[in-house]
Amino acid sequence: MIRRIEEGDREVFLALSEQFYASSAVLHPIPAAYHARTFEELMRSREYADGYILEVDGRAVGFGLVAKTWSREAGGMVLWLEELYILPAYRSRGLGSEFFAVCEKFAADNGYARIRLEVEEENVRARALYERLGYAPLPYLQMVKEKASSPKQ
């Protein structure tokens, strides 16, 4: 079952989030405060992001995060599938596909122009799932600048 994250999910979300960022699915860990800030934003508003808990028999076994943004290139809103983490013992049971179905229905029902995601090249299992669901690589090199600050005067 896939359901929206709730206030009572704080501890399970933080634990799963820390496990995800300690896994080989991501390039590097993030500060613990970022996990808590993400949860706080999910509880504050659904304007920029949504969080989901993946459950089996009433037990939280994973989470998914999506972000919402405007894209001129896409001609409208884009739903970014930010993170999907499923405990290893619960993988290959259809939870990933179920999460994507929930996201794709949300995007269709709300007029999103595109769904986008990132995946590590080495994450062969995840890439296979995404390709099976119809996602294709973009020919972009992504770049980032952390904590943009004003120039020194």
Disulfide bonds with the S-S distance in Angstrom:
none
